[in-house]
Amino acid sequence: MQTIRFGIIGCGLMGREFASAAARWLHLTESRARPEIVGVCDTNEALMGWFSTHLPNLKQTTTDFRELLANPDIDAIYCAVPHSLHADFYPQIVAAGKHLLGEKPFGMDAGQNATITKAIADHPGVLVRCSSEMPYFPGAQRVIEFVRSGAVGDILEVESAFLHSSDLNPDKKINWKRIASVNGDYGCMGDLGMHVCHVPLRLGWKPSSVHASLVNRVTDRPDDKGNMVPCDTWDNATITGSVEMPGGTFPLVLKTWRIAPGESNTWSLRVLGMKGSALFTTKSPRQWQYMHYEAGGAQAWQVEDLGYQSLFPAITGGIFEFGFADAIQQMWAAFIDELAGGDARGFPCATPAEAADHHAILNAALASGRTGQVQDVEYSQ
Ligand SMILES: NC(=O)c1ccc[n+]([C@@H]2O[C@H](COP(=O)([O-])OP(=O)(O)OC[C@H]3O[C@@H](n4cnc5c(N)ncnc54)[C@H](O)[C@@H]3O)[C@@H](O)[C@H]2O)c1
């Protein structure tokens, strides 16, 4: 089996998730290639010890990511650093000829995203994808198949949501994701927007205009020393887009909330149509719900337990549950499959074009939230 040698830039929360997914690659039964992590980089040297301890093939640790890019034994990079660094790092990664799975949002704002998009266009020899793992849950894949099969008919509404709740606690300490100069002015939308836009964009649902309600409920948070400092990012965003389709315009509701009481990490996708409707939520991770309707017939939702019916086959028995770490691994399997010449079994990771479109939506939503007006979405492509 082909081996693809990776370097990780950013050894935080997500850097570790990739290392864990790569370490249990034997979980997958039909992969064309496997990742091997040979180098890691973080400015916080203390974080690299975990990788040195657990990764037997790790040969390079550095605090300067350019040293990873200069390493001829690295084929591809996973970059998981704060948003303010994306527009500096991603162009340098592709210019070095390294394939890239970059973390969302692919730049802190639309201008930075344009810089990244241009750099990718200038280096067509590398494969670049944007991280977004939640659509790899089996139930999400079923909803996507349902839509692609034409079962929905004319669409009434689509709601795509990612709801977090830990910010309900006013005593939660501030971190870079809650500081606009590092996270970006999008706030919660920059953090969660790609997660809610990925599937709608993949299915061709591009809103031509949006209206956004933005909420900043907690304006100060304690820092490490207990001092209250400004928390200047949006907590919650509810965006309603207008999507024009042959069957008529429908509302696309995108919710990115950091303060959704009781929701620790709920990603959901609900499609309502005249012929069929479907729903997946990570609150019921092994199920999906759907309804077929014929004129005058019963309106009866069905619930199916899916278990572990993953896009990329795995050793886990079909009756068992699928979880977040599995979704991460499936996303990685999709990227590695493409790197090895495959088609990601029909569901590649989010593309740079989708990342650019999501910036167009968020940029319009930010303007709408500030003015209260409906805003046209200016797509660059
Ligand atoms: N796909 C997902 O579900 C998901 C979840 C969380 C975060 N993310 C994304 O992942 C990225 C990182 O988020 P995180 O939660 O892992 O953050 P994190 O703060 O846990 O990790 C970021 C790491 O980058 C390091 N870093 C900062 N500056 C650096 C530099 N100049 N060179 C090298 N390393 C540097 C930090 O020391 C830190 O260890 C962000 O883009 C975020 O949006 C994605």
The ligand as an SDF file (V2000), in Angstrom:
LIG
                    3D

 44 48  0  0  0  0  0  0  0  0999 V2000
  -12.6370   20.4890   11.7940 N   0  0  0  0  0  0  0  0  0  0  0  0
  -12.9940   20.7350   13.0500 C   0  0  0  0  0  0  0  0  0  0  0  0
  -13.9350   20.1340   13.5710 O   0  0  0  0  0  0  0  0  0  0  0  0
  -12.2520   21.7280   13.8640 C   0  0  0  0  0  0  0  0  0  0  0  0
  -12.4090   21.7890   15.2550 C   0  0  0  0  0  0  0  0  0  0  0  0
  -11.6620   22.7250   15.9680 C   0  0  0  0  0  0  0  0  0  0  0  0
  -10.8160   23.5940   15.2990 C   0  0  0  0  0  0  0  0  0  0  0  0
  -10.6950   23.5120   13.9430 N   0  0  0  0  0  0  0  0  0  0  0  0
   -9.7950   24.4200   13.1960 C   0  0  0  0  0  0  0  0  0  0  0  0
   -8.4600   23.9750   13.3990 O   0  0  0  0  0  0  0  0  0  0  0  0
   -7.5790   25.1010   13.4390 C   0  0  0  0  0  0  0  0  0  0  0  0
   -6.8160   25.0350   14.7470 C   0  0  0  0  0  0  0  0  0  0  0  0
   -7.7590   24.9580   15.7990 O   0  0  0  0  0  0  0  0  0  0  0  0
   -7.4600   24.1200   17.1240 P   0  0  0  0  0  0  0  0  0  0  0  0
   -8.7590   23.9610   17.8290 O   0  0  0  0  0  0  0  0  0  0  0  0
   -6.6510   22.9130   16.8220 O   0  0  0  0  0  0  0  0  0  0  0  0
   -6.5970   25.2120   17.8910 O   0  0  0  0  0  0  0  0  0  0  0  0
   -5.5060   25.0120   19.0170 P   0  0  0  0  0  0  0  0  0  0  0  0
   -5.3270   26.3610   19.6310 O   0  0  0  0  0  0  0  0  0  0  0  0
   -5.8240   23.8440   19.8800 O   0  0  0  0  0  0  0  0  0  0  0  0
   -4.2020   24.6360   18.1670 O   0  0  0  0  0  0  0  0  0  0  0  0
   -3.5530   25.5490   17.3290 C   0  0  0  0  0  0  0  0  0  0  0  0
   -2.0720   25.3170   17.4790 C   0  0  0  0  0  0  0  0  0  0  0  0
   -1.3720   26.1670   16.5770 O   0  0  0  0  0  0  0  0  0  0  0  0
   -0.1660   26.5090   17.2180 C   0  0  0  0  0  0  0  0  0  0  0  0
    0.4380   27.6530   16.5750 N   0  0  0  0  0  0  0  0  0  0  0  0
    0.1400   28.9650   16.7440 C   0  0  0  0  0  0  0  0  0  0  0  0
    0.9680   29.7260   15.9910 N   0  0  0  0  0  0  0  0  0  0  0  0
    1.7820   28.8680   15.3370 C   0  0  0  0  0  0  0  0  0  0  0  0
    2.8490   29.0650   14.4150 C   0  0  0  0  0  0  0  0  0  0  0  0
    3.2450   30.2870   14.0150 N   0  0  0  0  0  0  0  0  0  0  0  0
    3.4850   27.9600   13.9400 N   0  0  0  0  0  0  0  0  0  0  0  0
    3.1070   26.7210   14.3370 C   0  0  0  0  0  0  0  0  0  0  0  0
    2.1050   26.4870   15.2230 N   0  0  0  0  0  0  0  0  0  0  0  0
    1.4600   27.5570   15.7070 C   0  0  0  0  0  0  0  0  0  0  0  0
   -0.5730   26.7740   18.6510 C   0  0  0  0  0  0  0  0  0  0  0  0
    0.5340   26.7420   19.5430 O   0  0  0  0  0  0  0  0  0  0  0  0
   -1.5600   25.6520   18.8890 C   0  0  0  0  0  0  0  0  0  0  0  0
   -0.9500   24.5160   19.4570 O   0  0  0  0  0  0  0  0  0  0  0  0
   -8.4370   26.3300   13.2280 C   0  0  0  0  0  0  0  0  0  0  0  0
   -8.4180   26.6890   11.8770 O   0  0  0  0  0  0  0  0  0  0  0  0
   -9.8260   25.8630   13.6330 C   0  0  0  0  0  0  0  0  0  0  0  0
  -10.8700   26.5730   12.9870 O   0  0  0  0  0  0  0  0  0  0  0  0
  -11.3900   22.5900   13.2280 C   0  0  0  0  0  0  0  0  0  0  0  0
  1  2  1  0
  2  3  2  0
  2  4  1  0
  4  5  1  0
  4 44  2  0
  5  6  2  0
  6  7  1  0
  7  8  2  0
  8  9  1  0
  8 44  1  0
  9 10  1  0
  9 42  1  0
 10 11  1  0
 11 12  1  0
 11 40  1  0
 12 13  1  0
 13 14  1  0
 14 15  2  0
 14 16  1  0
 14 17  1  0
 17 18  1  0
 18 19  2  0
 18 20  1  0
 18 21  1  0
 21 22  1  0
 22 23  1  0
 23 24  1  0
 23 38  1  0
 24 25  1  0
 25 26  1  0
 25 36  1  0
 26 27  1  0
 26 35  1  0
 27 28  2  0
 28 29  1  0
 29 30  1  0
 29 35  2  0
 30 31  1  0
 30 32  2  0
 32 33  1  0
 33 34  2  0
 34 35  1  0
 36 37  1  0
 36 38  1  0
 38 39  1  0
 40 41  1  0
 40 42  1  0
 42 43  1  0
M  CHG  2   8   1  16  -1
M  END
$$$$
